Amino acid sequence: MKQIVIGTAGHIDHGKTTLITAITGIDCDRLKEEKERGITTELGFAHYKFGEGLLVGIVDVPGHEKFVRHMVAGAWGIDMVLLVVAADEGVMPQTREHLDICELLGLKRGIVAITKTDLVDDDMIELVREDIKDFLSGRSLEGAPVIPVSSTTGENIPLLRDLIEGAAKEIDERSREGIFRLPVDRVFTLKGCGTIVTGTCISGFLKVGDEIEIYPLGKQARVRNIQAYHEDVGEAIAGQRVALNIQGVEKNDIERGVVIGKPDTLFLSKRIDAALKYLPLPLKPIKNNSVLRFHIATMQEEARLVLLDSDSIEPGEERFVQFVFSEPIVVLPGDGYILRGPYAIQTIGGGKILDVLPGRHKRQSEGLSSIYALLAHGSDTEKAEYHLFKAGHGGLKKEMLGILLGREEKRVDHAIQNLQERKRALTIGKVIVHMEKFTEYKKALLKLINDYYAKNPLKVGISREELRMKLPQVEQQIFLAALEECIREGAVITEKDKVIAKGARSAQGEDVERLKEMVVKRLQQYGFTPPGLKEFSGEIKKNEQYLKDILEGLVFDGKVIKIKGDMYFHRDIIEDLKRMVVDFLTRKKEMSPSDFKSSLDLSRKYMIPLLEYLDEIKLTIR
């Protein structure tokens, strides 16, 4: 069954709630105060089933200016608006503000109902109809059906239902493949059930038993039961009004404005890029760094406005802007938002979110206009490339790229495939990296190795781990992929744990080779009692570090064995030691330290390190 959500809009006391009751038979006013005062102060909900193929959920919003926040929450996520204008008053201030909000949120489908026709004559109805026509001229609902109705007498209510059904059939259903989001508009408890949250499912789907996360609180819970329009269902899908019975959190742990999603599928933003339209109102320009009230879905936060290409914005202008929040918000690209003044007197503007993880743009810099154009009008592939480039050497996991695009998995995969075919990106394990950034990382790797040799010409090479830690921090799989490419290209070689620049060791010169030969010969002569570095360096008239680099190179080549600390032995000496110990143990099964000492006539300075070395190489067991 196709399911969509429509919402009312209009001035206070123009008959929105009564009209919904006439259409559906459901009274949306549920609060005692609403019953007593005869006005809606909170969101109300109803539904109507058109045969077996269509179910329409209806959100009733307050008309009073004090409750515009609730109106925004109700209008966010609906597919079509039912604009209500009373025949005895015509277009009024909240009629205008509500339509402004609908347009800023991107609503382009609607029906206009002229209510209370039983209170006026036909001439008055025609005057109101003309008033509405002038009001809608050049606006998103221009040309929308306008129908006079009476909720009291039932006049034209069946016709209005037919219009709603016809319009609903032309609306595309929301994708169940997208990222699941349910902005919470009510939280309450029921005896025997526990915590209940309600909201309009914006995209994706959720099943009974699924784990959920409450954003931005970071709390996790499980779905015990799901109801859609007062009936138990197995899953919540996009386009439904649903109630979730969740376990693992208390009512006081949740508040209106949070978003229910699946774990690790949404992102907390403290800075966003957005398109802003300042409504053509008789107001002053808004200056850079102004603090305004930011409304999105069921949430309201204070936001600092950063004007990127000017110092102020005039009424009627559109700008590329950033918003900075003191507390994180949960949104996706393409979401509509509403701005109100710092004292929430009236709606002043709004627009669409473009980037939920932007950097700090340099104000009034070149390139801002192209970024704005790309984020506002670019293809998924173009936006994906922008986000990958912005992510730098570390790239992005596919799930994060999906959040930055605000797209379901299939469309993200398609964008990645397009970039790979054009050699603009590559996938390394679970990470996608922009090709230019990967090339930069490889160049940085090679430069670091070359710089290392320039400072340490006698070194064998740099260890893999030291090399990785000196480069920009990325997932290890990116480092390994870059290193493997450098090896395939012949720029470096690896031996044991060392990364070596191609030809670096052979370029050390004849003097170094002669010194190596001399050091090897001396160590053979020293036998089991080689001198320490300080004494040895004095003998060959080289500084300690120079000698150490020579010795480490010989260790790498296998000609010298390093024993604990800075004790170096000729390879043949250690081989003789191993043969002697094996021969002794073959004959006597075990050897005491005193046996070892008497066999070689060694002091503890040499005896203990050699015994520990034999244990380390698993020749002996202490």
VONUMAR-561959 format. One record per residue (C-alpha): x negated, y negated, z negated. Coordinates in pm, whole numbers, padded with zeros to 5 digits, always signed. Each point is the difference from the previous one (the first is absolute). Layout:
% VONUMAR-561959
XYZ
...
% end
This chain:
% VONUMAR-561959
+00000+00000+00000
-00131-00342+00098
-00044-00229-00301
-00058-00374-00003
+00036-00279-00258
+00173-00334+00051
+00012-00293-00239
+00226-00295-00062
-00108-00364+00008
+00188-00319-00071
+00093-00275-00244
+00132+00063-00351
+00370+00084-00022
+00040+00054+00374
+00140+00349-00062
-00295+00230+00072
+00075+00251-00275
+00373+00000+00068
-00066+00059+00369
-00221+00302-00076
+00276+00140-00219
+00247-00044+00285
-00235+00177+00243
-00114+00287-00225
+00242+00019-00293
-00298-00043-00237
-00026-00290-00246
-00367-00110-00010
+00036-00214-00313
-00108+00235-00277
-00100-00241-00278
+00245-00127-00265
-00115-00359+00065
+00071+00040+00372
+00350+00128-00071
+00075-00284-00241
-00144-00284+00211
+00106+00135+00338
-00345-00055+00154
-00284+00235+00086
-00320-00057-00198
-00179+00325+00083
-00033+00226+00301
+00297+00222+00069
+00019+00310+00216
+00264+00181+00202
+00015+00229+00301
+00236+00107+00274
+00000+00315+00211
+00091-00043+00365
+00102+00354+00102
-00263+00273-00018
-00277-00184+00180
-00056-00329-00184
-00039-00106-00362
-00043-00372-00075
-00131-00119-00335
+00099-00354-00094
-00194-00234-00230
+00204-00281-00154
-00214-00301-00093
+00072-00293-00233
+00092-00327+00169
-00093-00241-00280
-00325-00196+00048
-00122+00117-00342
-00002+00358+00124
-00181-00043+00332
-00275+00229-00133
+00257+00280-00014
+00123-00095+00346
-00356+00041+00138
-00026+00339-00170
+00328+00105+00160
-00080-00131+00347
-00347+00160+00006
+00024+00338+00167
+00347-00034+00155
+00058+00068+00369
+00282-00247+00066
+00161-00297-00174
+00368-00068-00059
+00014-00379-00026
+00307-00114-00191
+00153-00349+00039
+00320-00098-00180
+00272-00152+00221
+00088-00261-00263
-00359-00136-00029
-00201+00086+00311
-00382+00002+00012
-00146-00095-00339
-00352-00043-00149
-00049+00367-00096
+00133+00105+00340
-00291-00190+00151
-00257+00121-00252
+00110+00362+00032
-00026-00013+00379
-00345-00160-00033
-00103+00292-00219
+00140+00257+00244
-00187-00161+00289
-00326-00020-00194
+00033+00370-00082
+00044+00077+00370
+00370+00094+00000
+00143-00051+00348
+00320+00205-00008
+00316-00111-00173
+00372-00061-00009
+00169-00312-00135
+00321+00040-00200
+00226-00300-00064
+00169+00093-00327
+00305-00131-00188
+00195-00061+00321
+00322+00049-00196
-00069-00332-00178
-00016-00220+00315
+00179-00050+00330
-00124+00098+00347
-00131-00347+00077
-00226+00012-00303
-00129+00343+00102
-00090-00137+00344
-00181-00295-00157
-00204+00235-00217
-00070+00220+00303
-00140-00306+00186
-00195-00098-00311
-00157+00347-00006
-00076-00011+00373
-00185-00331-00041
-00179+00131-00310
-00124+00314+00179
-00106-00179+00318
-00365+00079+00073
-00027+00233-00297
-00044+00377-00036
+00375+00069-00029
+00099-00216+00295
+00260+00196+00197
+00082+00232-00291
+00367+00107-00025
+00209-00238-00213
+00317+00153-00140
+00262-00157-00233
+00116+00239-00275
+00203+00002-00317
-00104+00232-00277
+00333-00070-00170
+00235+00089+00287
-00236+00238+00182
+00018-00205+00321
-00271+00112+00248
-00176+00222-00255
+00033+00306+00231
-00140-00211+00286
-00292-00108-00219
-00072+00366-00080
-00003+00076+00373
-00247-00285+00060
-00225+00126-00280
+00010+00354+00141
-00079-00118+00352
-00292-00215-00113
-00134+00272-00229
-00008+00252+00285
-00231-00232+00196
-00250-00033-00288
-00297+00235+00002
-00036+00207-00314
-00302-00067-00217
-00285+00248+00040
-00016+00286-00247
-00362+00050+00115
-00121-00325-00156
-00149-00066-00343
+00269+00060-00264
+00099-00317-00186
+00287-00072-00235
-00003-00352-00153
+00182+00037-00332
+00297-00233-00058
+00156+00174-00303
-00131+00207-00292
+00223+00168-00255
+00048+00320-00197
+00278+00256-00007
+00059+00230-00294
-00133+00343+00080
-00182-00121+00312
-00259-00251-00111
-00143-00277+00216
+00179-00101+00321
-00132-00245+00259
+00189-00123+00305
-00097-00175+00320
+00012+00002+00377
-00238+00250+00161
-00200-00214+00244
-00191+00275+00180
-00111+00360-00025
+00162+00271-00209
-00020+00150-00349
+00115+00342-00123
+00120+00128-00334
-00301+00126-00194
-00247-00236+00171
-00262-00188-00199
+00040-00377+00014
-00206-00300-00100
+00145-00321-00138
-00187-00289+00162
-00168-00220-00117
+00023+00155-00347
-00200+00308+00095
+00237+00231-00192
+00087+00338+00149
+00320+00202-00039
+00205+00271+00167
+00337-00017+00176
+00254+00209-00187
+00304-00084+00211
+00104-00228+00288
+00340-00154+00068
+00106-00187+00313
+00336-00176-00025
+00091+00193-00317
-00068+00344+00149
-00290+00231-00084
-00238+00040+00294
-00321+00193+00052
-00197-00297+00131
+00006-00377+00029
-00055-00129+00353
-00056-00338+00160
+00318-00205+00036
+00169+00133-00313
+00107-00156-00326
-00126+00253-00255
-00029+00066-00371
-00296+00199-00129
+00011+00186-00329
-00367+00010-00101
-00177+00177-00283
-00325-00098-00163
+00076-00369-00059
+00236-00190-00226
+00236-00278+00105
-00216-00257-00180
-00301+00111+00207
+00163-00120+00324
+00143-00333+00104
+00175-00149+00297
-00251-00092+00268
-00218+00310-00014
-00024+00229+00302
+00043+00376-00007
-00234+00178+00241
-00197+00319+00033
-00338+00012-00181
-00292-00171+00180
+00210-00117+00296
+00032-00371-00083
-00252-00271-00077
-00010-00273-00265
-00068-00339+00159
-00112-00316-00179
-00060-00185+00326
+00189+00027+00329
-00001-00158+00345
+00342-00116+00118
+00190-00205+00255
+00186-00285-00171
+00289-00201+00137
+00090-00314-00197
+00371-00060+00052
+00096-00332+00165
+00124-00153-00325
-00014-00362-00123
-00292+00082-00228
-00361-00113-00045
-00293+00183+00162
-00136+00295-00199
-00367-00045-00089
-00274+00259-00003
-00028+00191-00331
+00362-00071-00095
+00152+00259-00235
+00336+00131+00124
+00249+00273-00082
-00052+00299+00227
+00295+00240+00045
-00030+00336+00170
+00236+00295-00038
+00110+00001-00364
-00317-00169-00127
-00079-00362-00079
-00352-00129-00071
-00178-00333-00010
-00239-00041+00292
-00268-00252+00087
+00031-00111+00361
-00324-00024+00202
+00052-00192+00326
-00265+00134+00237
+00015-00254+00284
+00119-00321-00166
+00020-00184-00331
+00381-00010-00002
+00300+00142+00182
+00293-00214+00114
+00368+00105+00003
+00075+00194+00318
-00363+00113+00053
-00138+00354+00011
-00346+00086-00128
-00246+00286-00058
-00045+00012-00378
-00122+00204-00292
+00173+00056-00332
-00195+00074-00316
+00178+00168-00293
-00094+00017-00365
+00166+00342-00020
-00018+00259+00281
+00296+00059+00230
+00094+00303+00211
+00081-00080+00363
-00069+00115+00355
-00071-00192+00322
+00319-00113+00169
+00188-00051-00326
+00200-00321-00019
-00030-00231-00298
+00172-00315-00129
-00156-00310-00157
+00173-00225-00247
-00130-00309-00174
-00184+00025-00334
+00326-00063-00185
+00207+00229+00229
+00235-00281+00100
+00038+00115+00360
-00144+00221+00271
-00269-00191+00187
-00142+00259+00235
-00129+00350+00056
-00132+00230+00266
-00175+00329+00053
-00296+00165-00168
-00287+00067+00241
-00285+00153-00205
+00012+00151-00350
-00379+00021-00038
-00152-00312+00157
-00334-00156-00075
-00039-00362-00102
+00029-00192+00325
-00204-00315+00035
+00259-00274+00034
+00027-00184+00333
-00265+00226+00154
-00019+00121+00357
+00164+00334+00063
+00294-00046-00236
+00244-00049+00287
-00111+00322+00170
+00033+00194-00328
+00348-00145-00047
+00102+00094+00354
-00134+00353-00037
+00167+00065-00337
+00328-00154+00110
+00028+00139+00354
-00278+00258+00057
+00052+00369+00072
-00056+00271-00261
-00330+00085+00169
-00122-00361-00006
+00097-00040-00365
-00164+00332-00090
-00326-00115+00159
+00019-00331-00189
+00047+00177-00335
-00277+00251+00070
-00242-00278+00094
+00097-00193-00312
-00056+00311-00214
-00368+00000+00096
-00245+00291-00013
+00215+00201-00240
+00297+00022+00237
+00348+00104-00113
+00178+00321-00076
+00300+00064+00223
+00242-00045-00290
-00136-00348-00074
+00008-00094+00367
+00365+00107+00001
+00072-00239-00288
-00181-00287+00174
+00200+00062+00317
+00323+00074-00187
+00053+00293+00237
+00087+00368-00024
-00263+00269+00057
+00079+00064+00370
-00052-00362+00098
-00319-00023-00205
-00135+00313+00171
+00085-00148+00339
-00188-00323-00078
-00305+00192-00124
+00001+00219+00312
+00014-00309+00224
-00299-00155-00177
-00202+00322+00018
+00067+00039+00372
-00125-00356+00054
-00309+00068-00219
+00113-00267-00245
+00024+00229-00304
-00103+00345-00116
+00131+00237-00263
-00251+00134-00252
+00160+00253-00230
+00301-00178-00146
-00126-00350+00082
+00045-00208+00315
-00281-00248+00069
-00017-00278+00257
-00271+00087+00254
-00175-00338-00030
-00020+00038-00378
-00133+00355+00033
-00266-00122+00244
-00092-00280-00243
-00037+00257-00278
-00231+00214+00215
-00215-00303+00082
-00018-00085-00370
-00109+00358-00072
-00281-00013+00256
-00113-00346-00111
-00014+00113-00361
-00219+00297+00096
-00233-00217+00208
-00021-00261-00277
-00078+00279-00245
-00295+00116+00212
-00120-00357+00046
-00027-00031-00380
-00109+00361-00064
-00206+00115+00301
-00134+00310-00176
+00337+00125-00122
+00129+00321+00152
+00347-00144+00035
+00292-00120-00202
+00228+00246-00179
+00352+00033+00134
+00153-00112-00327
-00224-00307-00033
+00081-00093+00359
+00374+00040-00058
-00005-00210-00315
-00186-00287+00168
+00251-00019+00286
+00350-00154-00027
+00207+00231-00216
+00219+00230+00211
+00141+00351-00025
-00286+00253+00014
+00147+00152+00317
-00054-00333+00184
-00363-00012-00113
-00058+00358+00115
+00169-00064+00336
-00218-00308+00062
-00314+00190-00102
+00087+00294+00227
+00050-00237+00295
-00338-00161-00067
-00157+00348-00001
+00173+00098+00328
-00118-00325+00157
-00360+00082-00103
-00046-00303-00223
-00065+00197-00320
-00072+00353-00114
+00079+00168-00331
-00217+00244-00185
+00098+00144-00334
+00164-00295-00183
-00187-00270+00192
+00113-00223+00285
-00299-00085+00218
-00031-00250+00281
-00095+00173+00324
-00380-00011+00042
-00058-00181-00329
-00232+00263-00152
-00205+00053+00314
-00067-00376+00010
-00182-00009-00335
-00346-00002+00163
-00329+00193-00018
-00115-00167-00323
+00305+00131-00183
-00048+00349+00142
-00367+00005-00112
+00106-00113-00347
+00260+00278-00016
-00261+00258+00093
-00233-00131-00271
+00277+00008-00266
+00091+00360+00091
-00365+00103-00016
-00049-00167-00341
+00311+00168-00143
-00127+00336+00112
-00326-00071-00175
+00176-00106-00322
+00182+00332-00018
+00228+00027-00305
-00120-00327-00158
+00067-00285+00242
-00046-00358-00129
+00288-00236-00069
+00097-00266+00251
-00196-00275-00168
-00322+00198-00013
+00048+00144+00350
+00072-00345+00154
-00315-00133-00159
-00203+00279+00155
+00124-00065+00354
+00013-00379-00050
+00371-00041+00084
+00275-00143-00218
+00232+00241-00180
+00308-00071+00214
-00197+00049+00320
-00130+00335-00124
+00342+00104-00121
+00149-00067+00344
-00276+00212+00157
+00063+00283-00248
+00379-00011+00051
-00055+00032+00375
-00220+00305-00059
+00267+00147-00231
+00254-00049+00277
-00233+00176+00246
-00040+00292-00243
-00375-00044-00045
+00028-00121-00359
+00225+00111-00286
+00131-00256-00248
+00036+00121-00356
+00196-00196-00262
-00060-00373+00008
-00306-00101+00202
-00202+00323-00013
-00101+00118+00350
-00166+00334+00094
-00131+00140+00325
+00246+00248+00150
-00252+00286+00001
-00075-00051-00371
+00368+00046-00085
+00021+00306+00225
-00297+00150-00188
+00177-00074-00327
+00317+00175+00113
-00192+00310+00114
-00186+00016-00332
+00319-00025-00203
+00183+00261+00211
-00296+00238-00035
-00012-00049-00379
+00377+00051-00039
-00006+00306+00226
-00247+00159-00235
+00121-00123-00339
+00366-00100+00059
-00034-00322-00198
-00246-00281-00060
-00036-00221-00304
-00123-00363+00022
-00324+00110-00161
-00043+00267+00272
+00052-00268+00261
-00242-00236-00172
-00275+00260-00035
+00040+00116+00361
-00057-00348+00139
-00177-00169-00290
+00237-00301+00019
+00091-00269-00252
+00363-00062-00094
-00007-00308+00229
-00001+00236+00300
+00131+00324-00147
+00347-00121-00104
+00087-00178+00330
-00118+00304+00202
+00206+00244-00211
+00309-00224+00037
-00060-00017+00377
-00005+00380+00022
+00332+00009-00184
+00144-00265+00231
-00085+00195+00316
+00150+00314-00165
-00325+00194+00007
+00008+00041-00377
+00264-00011-00271
-00086-00147-00336
% end
